[in-house]
Amino acid sequence: MKWIIGLAAVLALAVAVLMISRLPSEDAIRLAGYAATAAFAALVGFVLRWRANRAQQRSKRTG
């Protein structure tokens, strides 16, 4: 199941890159900046949830 999600993400990224490459340069830079900001926010959210889950699992084991 995880590999299907990964494959879909890679496919979506390829489509986004293709669409961005066809835009005029200023619009492409702006859109790429928005996409990079969104990707960074998603990564930070994922890391925070992962760490909270790890802390909760450790708490269950000790408590």
N, CA, C and O atoms as a GROMACS GRO file, in nm:
protein
  252
    1MET      N    1   0.082  -0.119   0.000
    1MET     CA    2   0.000   0.000   0.000
    1MET      C    3   0.086   0.127   0.000
    1MET      O    4   0.057   0.223  -0.071
    2LYS      N    5   0.194   0.125   0.080
    2LYS     CA    6   0.280   0.242   0.086
    2LYS      C    7   0.348   0.269  -0.047
    2LYS      O    8   0.367   0.385  -0.084
    3TRP      N    9   0.385   0.166  -0.119
    3TRP     CA   10   0.453   0.187  -0.246
    3TRP      C   11   0.358   0.246  -0.350
    3TRP      O   12   0.401   0.318  -0.440
    4ILE      N   13   0.228   0.216  -0.338
    4ILE     CA   14   0.130   0.275  -0.430
    4ILE      C   15   0.120   0.425  -0.406
    4ILE      O   16   0.114   0.504  -0.500
    5ILE      N   17   0.118   0.465  -0.278
    5ILE     CA   18   0.113   0.607  -0.245
    5ILE      C   19   0.239   0.677  -0.293
    5ILE      O   20   0.233   0.788  -0.346
    6GLY      N   21   0.354   0.613  -0.274
    6GLY     CA   22   0.480   0.670  -0.321
    6GLY      C   23   0.482   0.686  -0.472
    6GLY      O   24   0.528   0.787  -0.525
    7LEU      N   25   0.432   0.585  -0.541
    7LEU     CA   26   0.427   0.591  -0.687
    7LEU      C   27   0.334   0.702  -0.734
    7LEU      O   28   0.366   0.774  -0.829
    8ALA      N   29   0.220   0.716  -0.668
    8ALA     CA   30   0.127   0.824  -0.703
    8ALA      C   31   0.189   0.961  -0.678
    8ALA      O   32   0.169   1.054  -0.755
    9ALA      N   33   0.265   0.973  -0.569
    9ALA     CA   34   0.331   1.100  -0.539
    9ALA      C   35   0.436   1.134  -0.644
    9ALA      O   36   0.446   1.249  -0.686
   10VAL      N   37   0.513   1.036  -0.687
   10VAL     CA   38   0.614   1.059  -0.790
   10VAL      C   39   0.547   1.097  -0.922
   10VAL      O   40   0.595   1.185  -0.993
   11LEU      N   41   0.437   1.031  -0.955
   11LEU     CA   42   0.365   1.064  -1.078
   11LEU      C   43   0.308   1.206  -1.072
   11LEU      O   44   0.316   1.280  -1.170
   12ALA      N   45   0.253   1.243  -0.957
   12ALA     CA   46   0.200   1.379  -0.941
   12ALA      C   47   0.311   1.482  -0.951
   12ALA      O   48   0.292   1.589  -1.009
   13LEU      N   49   0.427   1.450  -0.896
   13LEU     CA   50   0.541   1.541  -0.905
   13LEU      C   51   0.585   1.558  -1.050
   13LEU      O   52   0.617   1.669  -1.093
   14ALA      N   53   0.588   1.450  -1.124
   14ALA     CA   54   0.628   1.458  -1.265
   14ALA      C   55   0.530   1.544  -1.345
   14ALA      O   56   0.570   1.623  -1.430
   15VAL      N   57   0.401   1.528  -1.318
   15VAL     CA   58   0.300   1.609  -1.387
   15VAL      C   59   0.316   1.756  -1.350
   15VAL      O   60   0.307   1.843  -1.435
   16ALA      N   61   0.340   1.783  -1.222
   16ALA     CA   62   0.359   1.922  -1.177
   16ALA      C   63   0.481   1.984  -1.243
   16ALA      O   64   0.476   2.100  -1.284
   17VAL      N   65   0.590   1.910  -1.252
   17VAL     CA   66   0.712   1.962  -1.316
   17VAL      C   67   0.685   1.991  -1.464
   17VAL      O   68   0.730   2.092  -1.516
   18LEU      N   69   0.612   1.903  -1.529
   18LEU     CA   70   0.579   1.924  -1.671
   18LEU      C   71   0.494   2.049  -1.689
   18LEU      O   72   0.515   2.127  -1.781
   19MET      N   73   0.396   2.068  -1.600
   19MET     CA   74   0.310   2.185  -1.610
   19MET      C   75   0.388   2.313  -1.582
   19MET      O   76   0.368   2.414  -1.650
   20ILE      N   77   0.476   2.310  -1.482
   20ILE     CA   78   0.554   2.428  -1.447
   20ILE      C   79   0.650   2.464  -1.560
   20ILE      O   80   0.673   2.582  -1.586
   21SER      N   81   0.705   2.363  -1.626
   21SER     CA   82   0.803   2.391  -1.732
   21SER      C   83   0.740   2.462  -1.851
   21SER      O   84   0.810   2.525  -1.930
   22ARG      N   85   0.609   2.452  -1.866
   22ARG     CA   86   0.542   2.516  -1.980
   22ARG      C   87   0.497   2.659  -1.950
   22ARG      O   88   0.449   2.729  -2.039
   23LEU      N   89   0.510   2.702  -1.826
   23LEU     CA   90   0.470   2.838  -1.789
   23LEU      C   91   0.580   2.938  -1.823
   23LEU      O   92   0.696   2.900  -1.838
   24PRO      N   93   0.544   3.066  -1.837
   24PRO     CA   94   0.648   3.169  -1.850
   24PRO      C   95   0.736   3.168  -1.725
   24PRO      O   96   0.692   3.128  -1.618
   25SER      N   97   0.859   3.212  -1.738
   25SER     CA   98   0.958   3.194  -1.631
   25SER      C   99   0.916   3.255  -1.498
   25SER      O  100   0.936   3.192  -1.394
   26GLU      N  101   0.859   3.375  -1.498
   26GLU     CA  102   0.823   3.440  -1.372
   26GLU      C  103   0.712   3.362  -1.300
   26GLU      O  104   0.717   3.343  -1.179
   27ASP      N  105   0.613   3.318  -1.376
   27ASP     CA  106   0.505   3.239  -1.317
   27ASP      C  107   0.554   3.104  -1.268
   27ASP      O  108   0.511   3.055  -1.164
   28ALA      N  109   0.645   3.045  -1.342
   28ALA     CA  110   0.700   2.915  -1.303
   28ALA      C  111   0.777   2.926  -1.174
   28ALA      O  112   0.766   2.839  -1.087
   29ILE      N  113   0.856   3.031  -1.159
   29ILE     CA  114   0.933   3.051  -1.036
   29ILE      C  115   0.838   3.071  -0.918
   29ILE      O  116   0.860   3.014  -0.811
   30ARG      N  117   0.734   3.151  -0.938
   30ARG     CA  118   0.639   3.176  -0.830
   30ARG      C  119   0.567   3.048  -0.791
   30ARG      O  120   0.555   3.018  -0.672
   31LEU      N  121   0.520   2.972  -0.887
   31LEU     CA  122   0.449   2.847  -0.858
   31LEU      C  123   0.542   2.744  -0.793
   31LEU      O  124   0.501   2.673  -0.702
   32ALA      N  125   0.666   2.737  -0.840
   32ALA     CA  126   0.762   2.645  -0.778
   32ALA      C  127   0.789   2.685  -0.633
   32ALA      O  128   0.807   2.598  -0.548
   33GLY      N  129   0.793   2.813  -0.606
   33GLY     CA  130   0.811   2.859  -0.468
   33GLY      C  131   0.694   2.820  -0.380
   33GLY      O  132   0.714   2.775  -0.267
   34TYR      N  133   0.572   2.835  -0.431
   34TYR     CA  134   0.454   2.792  -0.355
   34TYR      C  135   0.458   2.642  -0.329
   34TYR      O  136   0.428   2.596  -0.219
   35ALA      N  137   0.495   2.566  -0.431
   35ALA     CA  138   0.501   2.420  -0.417
   35ALA      C  139   0.608   2.379  -0.317
   35ALA      O  140   0.587   2.287  -0.237
   36ALA      N  141   0.722   2.446  -0.321
   36ALA     CA  142   0.829   2.413  -0.226
   36ALA      C  143   0.787   2.447  -0.084
   36ALA      O  144   0.817   2.372   0.009
   37THR      N  145   0.718   2.559  -0.066
   37THR     CA  146   0.670   2.595   0.067
   37THR      C  147   0.570   2.493   0.118
   37THR      O  148   0.575   2.454   0.235
   38ALA      N  149   0.478   2.450   0.033
   38ALA     CA  150   0.379   2.351   0.073
   38ALA      C  151   0.445   2.217   0.105
   38ALA      O  152   0.406   2.150   0.201
   39ALA      N  153   0.544   2.178   0.026
   39ALA     CA  154   0.614   2.053   0.051
   39ALA      C  155   0.691   2.059   0.183
   39ALA      O  156   0.694   1.961   0.258
   40PHE      N  157   0.752   2.173   0.211
   40PHE     CA  158   0.825   2.188   0.337
   40PHE      C  159   0.730   2.181   0.456
   40PHE      O  160   0.760   2.118   0.557
   41ALA      N  161   0.614   2.246   0.444
   41ALA     CA  162   0.515   2.242   0.552
   41ALA      C  163   0.464   2.100   0.573
   41ALA      O  164   0.445   2.058   0.687
   42ALA      N  165   0.443   2.026   0.465
   42ALA     CA  166   0.399   1.887   0.478
   42ALA      C  167   0.507   1.802   0.544
   42ALA      O  168   0.476   1.715   0.626
   43LEU      N  169   0.632   1.826   0.510
   43LEU     CA  170   0.741   1.750   0.570
   43LEU      C  171   0.752   1.779   0.719
   43LEU      O  172   0.769   1.687   0.799
   44VAL      N  173   0.742   1.906   0.757
   44VAL     CA  174   0.747   1.942   0.898
   44VAL      C  175   0.630   1.879   0.974
   44VAL      O  176   0.649   1.827   1.084
   45GLY      N  177   0.511   1.883   0.917
   45GLY     CA  178   0.395   1.821   0.980
   45GLY      C  179   0.414   1.671   0.997
   45GLY      O  180   0.378   1.615   1.101
   46PHE      N  181   0.471   1.606   0.896
   46PHE     CA  182   0.497   1.462   0.904
   46PHE      C  183   0.596   1.430   1.014
   46PHE      O  184   0.576   1.336   1.091
   47VAL      N  185   0.704   1.508   1.023
   47VAL     CA  186   0.805   1.484   1.126
   47VAL      C  187   0.747   1.506   1.265
   47VAL      O  188   0.774   1.428   1.356
   48LEU      N  189   0.667   1.610   1.282
   48LEU     CA  190   0.607   1.636   1.413
   48LEU      C  191   0.512   1.524   1.454
   48LEU      O  192   0.513   1.481   1.570
   49ARG      N  193   0.430   1.477   1.360
   49ARG     CA  194   0.339   1.365   1.392
   49ARG      C  195   0.416   1.238   1.423
   49ARG      O  196   0.379   1.163   1.513
   50TRP      N  197   0.524   1.214   1.349
   50TRP     CA  198   0.604   1.094   1.371
   50TRP      C  199   0.669   1.097   1.509
   50TRP      O  200   0.669   0.997   1.580
   51ARG      N  201   0.724   1.213   1.546
   51ARG     CA  202   0.787   1.226   1.678
   51ARG      C  203   0.686   1.212   1.790
   51ARG      O  204   0.714   1.149   1.892
   52ALA      N  205   0.567   1.269   1.773
   52ALA     CA  206   0.463   1.258   1.875
   52ALA      C  207   0.418   1.113   1.890
   52ALA      O  208   0.395   1.066   2.002
   53ASN      N  209   0.407   1.043   1.780
   53ASN     CA  210   0.369   0.902   1.784
   53ASN      C  211   0.476   0.819   1.854
   53ASN      O  212   0.446   0.730   1.932
   54ARG      N  213   0.602   0.849   1.824
   54ARG     CA  214   0.712   0.778   1.890
   54ARG      C  215   0.713   0.803   2.040
   54ARG      O  216   0.733   0.710   2.119
   55ALA      N  217   0.690   0.927   2.080
   55ALA     CA  218   0.687   0.960   2.222
   55ALA      C  219   0.570   0.891   2.291
   55ALA      O  220   0.583   0.846   2.405
   56GLN      N  221   0.458   0.883   2.222
   56GLN     CA  222   0.342   0.814   2.280
   56GLN      C  223   0.369   0.666   2.296
   56GLN      O  224   0.331   0.607   2.397
   57GLN      N  225   0.435   0.604   2.199
   57GLN     CA  226   0.466   0.462   2.209
   57GLN      C  227   0.564   0.437   2.324
   57GLN      O  228   0.550   0.338   2.396
   58ARG      N  229   0.662   0.524   2.341
   58ARG     CA  230   0.757   0.509   2.450
   58ARG      C  231   0.688   0.526   2.584
   58ARG      O  232   0.720   0.457   2.681
   59SER      N  233   0.593   0.617   2.590
   59SER     CA  234   0.518   0.642   2.713
   59SER      C  235   0.436   0.519   2.751
   59SER      O  236   0.425   0.486   2.869
   60LYS      N  237   0.378   0.453   2.653
   60LYS     CA  238   0.298   0.333   2.679
   60LYS      C  239   0.385   0.221   2.735
   60LYS      O  240   0.344   0.147   2.824
   61ARG      N  241   0.507   0.209   2.682
   61ARG     CA  242   0.597   0.102   2.726
   61ARG      C  243   0.645   0.123   2.870
   61ARG      O  244   0.657   0.028   2.946
   62THR      N  245   0.673   0.248   2.906
   62THR     CA  246   0.728   0.275   3.038
   62THR      C  247   0.619   0.286   3.145
   62THR      O  248   0.645   0.262   3.263
   63GLY      N  249   0.499   0.320   3.104
   63GLY     CA  250   0.398   0.355   3.201
   63GLY      C  251   0.302   0.252   3.239
   63GLY      O  252   0.214   0.277   3.322
   0.00000   0.00000   0.00000
